[in-house]
Amino acid sequence: MANLKSRLSDVIGDRTSKVLADAFAITTVGDLLRHYPRRYMVRGELSNIAELEQGDEVTILAEVDSSTHRPIRGRKGGILEVVVTDGRDKLSLTFFNQSWREKELKVGLQGLFAGKVGIFNGKKQLSHPDYQMVPDGADVDSAVDNFAGKFLPVYRATAKLPSWKISQCIQMAIASLDDVRDYLPEQIRIAHNFPTLQGALVQLHAPADLDHADLARERLTFDEAFLLQLMLVMRRNELRKLNTISRKTIKGGLLEAFDASLPFQLTGGQQDVISEIESDLAQPHPMHRLLQGEVGSGKTVVALRAMLAVVDSGGQAALLAPTEVLAAQHLRTFAKLLGPLALGGTLESGDKATQITLITRSQSALARKEALTLAASGGAGIIIGTHALLGEKVEFKDLGLIVVDEQHRFGVEQRDALKVKAQQPPHLLVMTATPIPRTVAMTVFGDLDVSTLRELPLGRQPITTHVISVLEKPAFLERAWERIREEVAYGHQAYVVAPRIESGSDESADMDFLFGLESADIAAVTELAPRLANGGLKGIRVAELHGRQSADVKDSTMRAFAAGEIDVLVSTTVIEVGVDVANATVMVIMDADRFGVSQLHQLRGRVGRGRSPGLCLLVTTAAADTPARARLAAVAATLDGFELSRIDLEQRREGDVLGANQSGTQSHLRLLRVLRDEEVIQAARADAVQIITESSDLATLPVLATEVALMARDAAIDYLDKG
């Protein structure tokens, strides 16, 4: 007898086990039983051939309609073409040099056919499909009894391993199972009216009816949410047990001086989040908080206040940014907001001041040496940097707070590398400018406290967005350049965003794949900028900005743009987040269909940040009534980042939704969908909190504790570790 941890080769043999391992990383009985069916075919019902799509690996039940053998012109051998039907549509099966199969594939017989759907001469076909025929004189029911009874499960399959062979392997595994120990607490299982774990696994693969299959799937989906939430709740509790230095807000300090110097009033939302952060920093255990908010909602000021509170306590704060452009922008923003308060150690500073320094990989040796000295000595209270902050030579005197900007661009190893530079466990504030739906926050950031900023600062102007179709109204593109000229004439500035740096580069290859686009004549910064400067924007000061420029060039360009010395900045997405030039009022995004919904929303947020309304023009060559145009229409229809984030996530792969292109989704989250299963996640969270309240270390539930420990140790979901 076998259990879920038994080697699969002991149950189904070495040869088939190797094929399963190579194709799906399946090595144990449990792995195989968690290779869940995609759908079910009802025994005796033919498949709907019209629904088959090119490229699909399919298993269909159909009837042989005709059979034809013809020679191959100029070569030996021939082609056997068998046409099968579901009574409404037809599908060709082609076999090369296998005329003997004609005796098996007789007209009128039914069979199961498996292969990859192709298109030849405009017709769907399976080339060299695997098949199993219903014996002459037998009925379909008796022929497919080996495939889980009345309902035939259809699995993700390969050419070497069709769906019904996987089904045979699974039935062998089920037959070999000893009693499976159920990790779900009995009171939770009964409360939800779930079957046992063993019952759910059996009924999902060999259901008595579709109701039993649905209930089994509900149970196993809940399991994934429950185990994940348990792990996150336990991790959150462990983080709260850590001791650290309390960073209480003090009176008469740098933070108070900063508040008094602010030329604007904080929003109610900012004040609420500030109170949450101040309360966290005052605790003797480290803060672990996620700060999310709409584009332009004022996250930077909130983060800066937290950093100043730590500086007041004698500590230092480090801000980790994903790009040098963003790091340099933060330095300029902080210096502008603080004024003399950022001139500590100089004659221009007052009694209350600190220093800010920047550490990046491309800065000069002298600048880097000075910055490293300021960080190590404590001379700089605020240290801003890119991945360079993680280097071995970077030391801090008393690192009390880590702020991670655009957290989704960093892995857990990078955050940990910065944390170990602190003498005591540091407080942690991670920020994202991409609004996160509640279920995603609960699933991916369940071990963090979440603060949300929705309210925009007073005086912030709305942004109008329009889609420009070059195919339908080419003259509108010329009007876009005229619109920029008009804004520049009013004393304003503009952005023109292109997907690529130069023609033929592959920066957008991922987007091409994700959205099914062909590489074509895509706008590139190095070609577009001079074309505009000599054409539609002639006489206007145009400059380029992209990631291949040196740090000095990027920094000087951004400084010049911020100072109003450049009218139009032609850029890649390096300006997507953090760039704040209040005088910029218009943005033209070329080939906008090559960007995701959230990315377009982030880019659009670079305009309308001052007292003048913003305008965003989405230029596209995508045809009407295509998914690409639907995405652009969604962006143009609303400024609600949370709604756009949900739309964006619905269009992406589940692994992307969870924040990383890693195998954790394959390992543990095979059924759970964070947007679809909101109620499941909420119920699982409530149950997890209750269980941990009763037994914080799950000592009274050893089987469950083992399962959670396995999940926690799985390197494939390390990306969930925000602590």
C-alpha positions in Angstrom: 0.0 0.0 0.0 1.1 3.6 -0.6 0.6 7.0 1.0 0.8 10.5 -0.5 4.6 10.7 0.0 5.3 7.4 -1.6 7.5 7.4 -4.7 5.4 7.2 -7.8 7.8 4.7 -9.4 6.8 2.2 -6.8 3.2 2.3 -7.9 3.2 2.7 -11.7 6.8 1.8 -12.7 9.9 3.6 -13.6 9.3 4.3 -17.3 5.9 6.2 -16.9 7.1 7.8 -13.7 10.0 9.3 -15.6 7.7 10.7 -18.3 5.5 12.3 -15.6 8.5 13.7 -13.8 10.0 15.2 -17.0 6.6 16.7 -18.1 5.0 17.9 -14.9 7.6 17.5 -12.1 5.5 14.7 -10.6 7.5 12.4 -8.4 5.2 11.2 -5.6 1.7 9.7 -5.4 0.6 13.0 -3.8 2.0 15.0 -6.7 0.1 12.8 -9.2 -3.2 13.0 -7.3 -2.8 16.8 -7.3 -2.6 16.9 -11.1 -6.2 17.9 -11.2 -8.7 17.4 -14.1 -9.4 20.5 -16.2 -12.9 19.3 -17.0 -15.0 16.2 -17.6 -16.4 14.5 -20.6 -19.7 12.6 -20.1 -19.4 9.0 -21.2 -21.4 8.4 -24.4 -21.4 12.1 -25.4 -19.3 13.2 -28.3 -17.0 16.2 -27.9 -17.7 19.6 -29.4 -15.1 19.9 -32.1 -16.1 23.5 -32.9 -14.7 24.6 -29.5 -11.2 23.1 -30.1 -8.5 25.8 -30.6 -5.2 25.6 -32.4 -2.3 24.6 -30.2 -4.5 22.8 -27.6 -3.5 19.4 -26.3 -6.9 17.7 -26.4 -8.6 14.4 -25.7 -11.9 14.1 -27.6 -14.6 11.4 -27.9 -15.8 11.2 -31.6 -17.0 8.9 -34.3 -15.1 7.9 -37.5 -16.9 9.6 -40.5 -14.6 8.6 -43.3 -11.2 7.2 -44.1 -9.0 7.9 -47.1 -5.5 6.7 -48.1 -3.5 8.5 -50.8 0.1 8.2 -52.0 2.7 10.9 -51.4 3.7 12.5 -54.7 7.3 11.7 -55.6 8.0 9.6 -52.5 7.4 6.2 -51.1 4.5 5.6 -48.7 1.3 7.4 -48.2 -1.0 9.5 -46.0 -3.9 8.1 -44.2 -6.6 10.8 -43.5 -9.4 9.8 -41.1 -12.2 12.3 -40.5 -14.1 12.1 -37.2 -17.2 13.9 -36.3 -19.3 14.9 -33.2 -22.4 15.1 -35.4 -22.0 18.9 -36.0 -18.4 19.5 -36.9 -15.5 17.4 -38.3 -11.8 17.0 -37.5 -9.1 15.3 -39.6 -6.6 12.8 -38.2 -3.5 12.3 -40.3 -1.0 9.4 -40.3 2.1 9.2 -42.5 3.1 5.8 -43.7 0.7 4.0 -41.4 -1.9 2.6 -43.8 -2.4 -0.4 -41.5 -4.4 1.8 -39.1 -7.2 2.0 -41.6 -8.3 -1.5 -40.3 -8.7 -0.1 -36.8 -10.3 3.2 -37.6 -13.5 1.9 -39.2 -16.3 4.2 -40.3 -19.0 4.3 -37.6 -16.8 3.3 -34.7 -16.3 5.7 -31.7 -13.0 6.3 -29.9 -11.0 8.6 -27.7 -8.4 10.6 -29.7 -5.6 12.7 -28.2 -3.2 15.1 -29.7 -2.3 18.7 -30.4 -4.8 20.7 -32.6 -3.2 22.0 -35.7 -4.6 23.9 -38.8 -3.9 22.6 -42.4 -5.5 24.2 -45.4 -7.9 26.0 -43.1 -9.1 22.8 -41.4 -8.5 21.5 -37.8 -6.5 18.4 -37.6 -4.6 16.1 -35.2 -1.3 14.7 -36.7 -0.4 11.2 -35.5 -2.9 11.3 -32.6 -2.9 8.6 -29.9 -6.2 6.9 -29.7 -8.3 4.1 -28.1 -11.2 2.7 -30.1 -14.5 1.3 -28.7 -14.4 -2.3 -29.8 -16.8 -3.3 -32.5 -20.0 -4.4 -31.0 -19.3 -2.9 -27.6 -20.9 0.2 -26.2 -19.0 3.3 -25.1 -19.8 2.8 -21.4 -18.0 -0.6 -21.2 -15.1 0.7 -23.3 -14.2 3.6 -21.0 -14.9 2.0 -17.6 -11.1 2.2 -17.0 -11.4 6.0 -17.2 -13.2 6.8 -13.9 -16.7 5.6 -14.7 -19.3 7.8 -16.3 -17.4 11.1 -16.1 -14.1 11.1 -18.0 -11.6 13.5 -16.5 -9.6 15.5 -19.0 -6.1 16.4 -17.8 -3.3 18.7 -18.9 -1.4 16.3 -21.1 1.5 16.0 -23.6 2.0 14.2 -26.9 3.8 11.4 -25.0 1.3 11.2 -22.3 -2.3 11.7 -23.4 -5.1 12.5 -20.9 -6.5 8.9 -20.6 -3.0 7.5 -19.9 -2.7 10.0 -17.0 -6.1 8.9 -15.9 -5.0 5.3 -15.9 -2.0 6.2 -13.7 -4.1 8.1 -11.3 -6.6 5.2 -11.0 -3.6 2.9 -10.2 -2.4 5.4 -7.5 -5.9 5.6 -6.0 -6.2 1.8 -5.8 -2.8 1.6 -4.0 -3.7 4.2 -1.4 -3.7 3.3 2.3 -5.9 5.4 4.6 -4.9 9.1 4.1 -4.5 11.1 7.3 -6.5 14.3 7.0 -4.8 17.5 8.1 -7.9 19.7 8.1 -9.2 20.0 11.7 -12.4 18.0 12.0 -14.5 20.9 13.3 -13.6 23.0 10.2 -14.3 20.1 7.9 -17.7 19.5 9.4 -18.6 23.2 9.5 -18.0 23.5 5.8 -19.6 20.2 5.0 -16.4 19.0 3.2 -15.5 15.4 2.4 -12.3 13.9 3.9 -9.1 14.6 2.1 -9.0 11.0 0.7 -12.7 11.3 -0.3 -12.0 14.6 -2.0 -9.0 13.3 -4.0 -11.0 10.2 -5.1 -14.1 12.1 -6.0 -12.2 14.7 -8.0 -10.6 12.1 -10.2 -13.5 9.6 -10.3 -16.7 11.4 -9.4 -20.0 9.7 -8.9 -21.5 12.8 -10.4 -20.6 16.4 -11.1 -21.9 17.6 -7.7 -19.4 15.3 -5.9 -16.7 16.6 -8.2 -17.6 20.2 -7.4 -17.6 19.6 -3.7 -14.2 17.8 -3.9 -12.8 20.8 -5.7 -14.2 23.2 -3.2 -12.5 21.2 -0.4 -9.1 21.1 -2.1 -9.4 24.8 -3.1 -10.1 25.7 0.5 -7.2 23.6 1.7 -4.8 25.7 -0.4 -6.2 29.0 1.0 -6.3 27.6 4.6 -2.7 26.3 4.6 -1.4 29.5 3.1 -3.3 31.7 5.6 -2.1 29.5 8.5 1.5 30.0 7.4 1.1 33.7 7.0 -0.7 34.1 10.4 2.0 32.1 12.1 4.7 34.1 10.5 3.0 37.3 11.5 2.8 36.1 15.1 6.5 35.2 15.0 7.5 38.6 13.7 5.6 40.2 16.6 7.7 38.1 19.1 10.9 39.7 17.8 12.4 42.5 20.0 13.6 45.7 18.6 14.2 49.3 19.5 11.1 51.4 19.9 11.1 54.5 17.7 8.6 56.7 19.5 7.8 60.1 18.0 9.5 62.8 20.1 8.5 66.4 20.6 10.7 69.2 19.3 12.6 67.0 16.9 13.4 66.9 13.2 9.9 65.4 12.4 8.1 68.3 14.1 10.2 70.8 12.3 9.5 69.1 9.0 5.7 69.1 9.6 5.9 72.8 10.4 7.7 73.5 7.1 5.3 71.7 4.8 3.7 74.1 2.3 0.6 71.9 1.9 -2.0 70.2 4.1 -1.9 66.4 4.5 -5.0 64.6 3.5 -7.2 62.8 6.0 -6.0 59.5 4.5 -2.4 60.4 4.9 -3.0 61.4 8.6 -4.7 58.1 9.3 -1.8 56.1 7.8 0.7 58.2 9.7 -1.1 57.4 12.9 -0.9 53.7 12.1 2.8 53.9 11.3 3.7 56.0 14.4 1.9 53.4 16.5 3.9 50.6 14.9 7.2 52.3 15.3 6.5 52.9 19.0 6.2 49.2 19.6 9.1 47.0 21.0 8.6 44.6 18.0 9.4 45.5 14.4 6.8 47.1 12.1 5.9 45.1 9.0 3.6 47.2 7.0 2.5 47.5 3.4 1.7 51.0 2.2 -0.3 50.9 -1.0 -2.1 53.8 -2.7 -3.3 55.4 -5.8 -0.9 57.1 -8.2 0.0 60.5 -6.6 -1.8 59.8 -3.3 1.2 61.0 -1.3 3.0 57.8 -0.2 6.4 59.5 -0.4 5.6 62.1 2.2 4.2 59.4 4.6 7.4 57.3 4.1 9.6 60.3 4.7 7.9 61.1 8.0 8.5 57.6 9.2 12.1 57.9 8.3 12.4 61.2 10.1 10.8 59.7 13.2 13.5 57.0 13.2 16.3 59.6 12.7 14.9 61.5 15.7 15.3 58.4 17.8 19.0 58.2 16.9 18.6 55.7 14.1 19.0 55.6 10.4 16.5 54.8 7.6 17.3 53.2 4.2 15.2 53.4 1.2 15.6 50.7 -1.4 14.5 51.7 -4.9 14.5 49.4 -8.0 16.2 51.8 -10.5 18.8 54.6 -10.4 16.3 57.0 -12.0 13.8 56.4 -9.2 16.5 56.5 -6.5 17.8 59.8 -7.8 14.3 61.2 -8.0 13.7 60.2 -4.3 16.9 62.1 -3.4 15.7 65.2 -5.2 12.2 64.9 -3.7 13.5 64.5 -0.2 16.0 67.3 -0.5 13.3 69.6 -1.8 10.8 68.7 0.9 13.3 69.0 3.7 15.1 72.1 2.5 17.6 73.2 5.2 16.6 70.2 7.3 18.6 68.0 4.8 21.8 70.0 5.2 23.0 68.5 8.5 26.7 69.0 9.1 26.9 72.2 6.9 26.9 75.8 7.8 23.5 76.2 6.2 21.8 73.8 8.5 19.8 74.7 11.6 19.8 73.0 15.0 17.6 70.2 13.7 18.9 68.7 10.5 20.2 65.4 9.0 22.0 64.4 5.9 20.7 62.4 2.9 23.1 60.3 0.8 22.7 58.2 -2.3 24.4 54.8 -3.1 24.3 53.4 -6.6 26.5 51.1 -8.6 27.3 53.5 -11.3 28.3 56.6 -9.2 31.9 57.7 -9.2 34.4 56.1 -6.8 34.7 59.3 -4.8 31.0 59.8 -4.5 30.5 56.2 -3.4 33.3 56.4 -0.8 31.8 59.6 0.7 28.3 58.0 0.8 29.7 54.8 2.4 31.4 56.8 5.1 28.2 58.8 5.8 26.2 55.6 6.2 28.7 53.8 8.4 29.4 56.8 10.6 25.8 57.7 11.1 26.4 61.1 9.5 23.6 60.4 7.1 20.3 59.7 8.7 18.6 58.8 5.4 20.3 56.6 2.9 18.7 56.1 -0.5 20.0 53.5 -3.0 19.4 50.7 -5.5 20.6 47.1 -5.2 24.0 48.7 -4.4 22.7 49.1 -0.8 23.0 45.3 -0.5 26.7 45.2 -1.2 29.1 43.9 1.4 30.9 47.2 1.8 27.7 49.1 2.8 27.4 49.4 6.6 25.1 51.4 8.9 25.7 52.7 12.4 22.1 52.0 13.5 19.7 50.9 10.8 16.2 51.3 12.3 13.9 51.4 9.3 13.9 49.9 5.8 11.6 51.3 3.2 11.2 49.2 0.1 9.8 51.1 -2.8 8.0 49.2 -5.5 8.4 46.0 -3.5 7.3 43.7 -6.2 10.6 44.3 -8.0 12.7 42.8 -5.2 13.1 39.2 -4.0 13.1 38.0 -0.4 16.9 37.4 -0.5 17.5 41.1 -1.4 15.3 42.3 1.5 17.0 39.9 3.9 20.5 41.1 2.7 19.6 44.6 3.9 17.9 43.5 7.1 21.1 41.7 8.3 22.9 45.0 8.2 20.9 46.2 11.2 22.0 45.5 14.8 18.4 44.9 15.9 15.5 43.6 13.8 14.6 46.8 11.8 11.2 48.2 11.1 10.0 47.5 7.6 7.7 49.6 5.3 7.1 48.2 1.8 5.4 50.5 -0.7 3.6 49.8 -3.9 2.1 52.3 -6.4 0.1 49.5 -8.0 -3.2 49.2 -6.0 -3.8 45.7 -4.9 -7.3 44.1 -4.7 -8.1 43.0 -1.1 -8.0 39.3 -1.9 -4.5 39.6 -3.4 -3.3 41.5 -0.4 -4.8 38.8 1.9 -3.1 36.1 -0.1 0.3 37.5 -0.9 0.8 40.0 2.0 -1.1 38.2 4.7 1.8 38.6 7.2 1.9 42.3 6.8 -0.4 45.0 8.1 -1.9 46.9 5.2 -2.4 50.7 4.9 -4.2 52.1 1.9 -4.2 55.6 0.5 -7.1 56.4 -1.9 -7.6 60.1 -1.4 -5.6 62.4 -3.7 -3.9 65.6 -2.3 -5.9 68.8 -2.3 -5.7 70.7 -5.6 -4.7 67.6 -7.7 -6.2 67.9 -11.1 -8.0 65.1 -13.0 -6.4 63.4 -16.0 -8.3 63.0 -19.2 -7.4 60.0 -21.3 -8.1 59.3 -25.0 -7.3 56.4 -27.3 -5.8 57.4 -30.7 -6.2 54.7 -33.4 -3.5 55.2 -36.1 -5.3 52.8 -38.4 -8.7 54.4 -38.1 -7.8 58.1 -37.7 -4.2 58.7 -38.6 -4.6 62.4 -38.6 -5.2 62.3 -34.9 -1.5 61.5 -34.3 -0.5 64.8 -35.9 -3.1 66.5 -33.6 -1.3 64.9 -30.6 1.9 66.6 -31.5 0.0 69.9 -32.0 -1.5 69.4 -28.5 2.0 69.1 -27.1 3.1 72.3 -28.8 0.1 74.0 -27.4 0.9 72.9 -23.8 4.6 73.9 -24.3 3.4 77.3 -25.5 1.4 77.7 -22.2 4.7 77.0 -20.4 4.0 73.4 -19.6 6.0 70.2 -20.4 5.2 66.8 -21.9 6.3 63.1 -21.9 6.4 60.9 -24.9 6.7 57.2 -23.9 8.0 54.5 -26.3 8.1 50.7 -25.6 11.7 50.3 -26.8 15.0 52.0 -26.6 16.1 51.3 -30.1 14.6 49.5 -33.1 15.1 45.8 -33.0 15.7 45.6 -29.3 13.8 43.1 -27.2 12.6 45.2 -24.2 9.0 44.4 -25.0 9.4 40.7 -25.8 7.6 39.7 -22.6 4.7 41.9 -23.5 4.7 40.5 -27.1 4.3 37.0 -25.6 1.8 38.0 -22.9 -0.5 39.8 -25.3 0.0 37.7 -28.4 1.5 40.5 -30.4 3.8 40.3 -33.4 7.1 42.2 -33.4 6.5 45.0 -35.9 7.6 48.7 -36.4 7.5 49.5 -32.7 8.3 53.0 -31.5 11.8 53.3 -30.1 13.2 56.3 -28.1 16.4 56.7 -30.0 14.6 57.0 -33.3 11.4 58.7 -32.2 13.2 61.6 -30.3 15.2 63.0 -33.3 12.2 62.4 -35.7 10.0 64.5 -33.4 12.7 67.1 -32.9 13.1 67.6 -36.6 9.4 67.2 -37.4 6.2 67.5 -35.4 8.0 69.1 -32.4 10.6 71.1 -34.3 11.8 74.1 -32.4 10.9 72.6 -29.1 13.5 71.3 -26.6 13.4 67.5 -26.8 15.5 65.1 -24.9 15.9 61.3 -24.5 15.8 59.2 -21.3 16.3 55.5 -21.1 17.9 52.7 -19.1 21.1 52.3 -21.2 22.3 55.9 -20.5 24.9 56.4 -17.8 23.7 57.4 -14.3 25.1 60.9 -14.8 23.3 61.4 -18.1 20.0 60.2 -16.6 20.4 62.3 -13.5 21.3 65.5 -15.4 18.4 64.9 -17.9 15.9 64.5 -15.1 17.2 67.6 -13.3 17.0 69.6 -16.5 13.4 68.4 -17.1 12.4 69.2 -13.5 14.0 72.6 -13.8 12.0 73.3 -17.0 15.1 73.3 -19.3 13.6 70.5 -21.4 10.1 70.8 -22.9 9.5 67.2 -24.0 11.0 64.1 -22.5 11.0 61.0 -24.9 11.4 58.1 -22.6 11.0 54.4 -21.9 9.1 53.3 -18.8 12.0 54.4 -16.5 9.6 57.3 -15.6 6.8 54.8 -14.6 7.0 55.5 -10.9 8.3 58.1 -8.6 9.0 60.8 -11.2 7.3 64.0 -10.0 7.4 67.1 -12.2 4.3 69.2 -11.5 4.6 71.2 -14.6 4.2 68.2 -16.9 0.6 68.2 -18.2 0.5 65.9 -21.3 1.7 62.4 -22.0 1.6 60.5 -25.3 2.2 56.8 -25.0 3.2 55.2 -28.3 2.1 51.6 -29.1 0.1 51.8 -25.8 -1.3 48.3 -26.5 2.1 46.9 -25.7 1.7 47.8 -22.0 -0.4 46.3 -19.3 -3.4 48.1 -17.7 -1.6 48.9 -14.4 1.5 50.0 -16.2 -0.5 52.5 -18.3 -2.1 53.8 -15.2 1.3 54.3 -13.5 2.7 56.1 -16.6 -0.4 58.3 -16.8 0.1 59.3 -13.2 3.2 61.3 -14.2 1.0 64.1 -15.5 -1.7 66.2 -13.7 0.5 66.4 -10.6 0.3 70.2 -10.3 -2.4 72.8 -10.6 -3.2 72.2 -14.3 -5.3 69.3 -15.7 -3.5 66.3 -17.2 -4.0 64.8 -20.6 -2.9 61.2 -21.6 -3.1 60.0 -25.2 -2.9 56.3 -25.9 -1.6 55.7 -29.4 -2.2 52.3 -30.9 -2.3 50.4 -34.2 -4.4 47.6 -32.7 -7.6 46.8 -34.5 -11.0 47.5 -33.0 -12.7 44.7 -31.1 -9.5 43.2 -30.0 -8.4 42.5 -26.4 -5.6 45.1 -26.8 -8.2 47.8 -27.6 -10.4 46.6 -24.7 -7.5 47.2 -22.3 -6.9 50.7 -23.6 -10.6 51.5 -23.4 -10.6 50.3 -19.8 -7.8 52.7 -18.9 -9.5 55.6 -20.7 -12.8 54.9 -18.9 -11.6 55.3 -15.3 -9.0 56.8 -13.0 -9.7 54.2 -10.3 -6.5 52.3 -9.9 -8.0 49.6 -7.8 -10.6 48.8 -10.5 -7.9 48.9 -13.2 -5.7 46.6 -11.1 -8.5 44.0 -10.9 -8.9 44.2 -14.7 -5.2 43.8 -15.2 -4.9 40.9 -12.9 -7.9 39.1 -14.4 -6.0 39.2 -17.8 -2.7 37.8 -16.4 -1.5 34.4 -15.4 -2.1 33.4 -11.8 1.6 33.2 -11.1 1.9 36.9 -12.0 -1.0 37.8 -9.8 0.9 36.3 -6.9 3.8 38.5 -7.5 6.5 36.3 -9.0 7.2 34.1 -11.9 8.1 31.2 -9.7 7.0 27.6 -9.2 5.2 28.3 -5.9 1.9 28.4 -7.8 2.6 25.0 -9.2 3.6 23.6 -5.8 0.8 24.7 -3.7 -1.8 27.0 -5.3 -3.1 24.9 -8.2 -6.8 25.5 -7.7 -7.0 28.7 -5.8 -7.6 31.9 -7.8 -7.2 35.0 -5.7 -9.7 37.1 -7.6 -12.4 34.5 -8.1 -12.2 32.9 -4.7 -12.6 35.9 -2.5 -15.1 34.3 -0.2 -12.9 31.2 0.1 -9.9 33.2 1.1 -11.9 35.2 3.7 -13.3 32.1 5.3 -9.9 30.4 5.3 -8.3 33.5 6.9 -11.0 33.5 9.7 -10.5 29.8 10.3 -6.7 30.2 10.4 -6.8 33.0 12.9 -9.2 30.9 15.1 -6.9 27.9 15.0 -3.8 29.8 15.8 -5.6 31.6 18.6 -6.3 28.1 20.1 -2.9 26.6 19.4 -0.2 29.2 18.3 2.3 26.5 17.3 -0.3 23.9 16.2 1.1 21.5 18.8 -2.3 20.0 19.3 -2.7 19.4 15.5 0.5 17.6 14.5 -0.6 16.5 11.1 -1.7 20.0 10.2 1.6 21.4 11.7 3.6 19.1 9.4 1.7 20.2 6.3 2.2 23.9 7.1 5.9 23.3 7.8 6.3 21.7 4.4 4.7 24.7 2.8 6.9 27.1 4.8 10.1 25.2 3.8 9.2 25.1 0.2 11.7 27.3 -1.6 9.1 27.8 -4.4 7.0 30.1 -2.2 9.8 32.1 -0.6 8.6 35.1 -2.5 5.7 35.3 0.0 8.1 36.0 2.8 7.9 39.7 3.4 9.4 39.5 6.9 
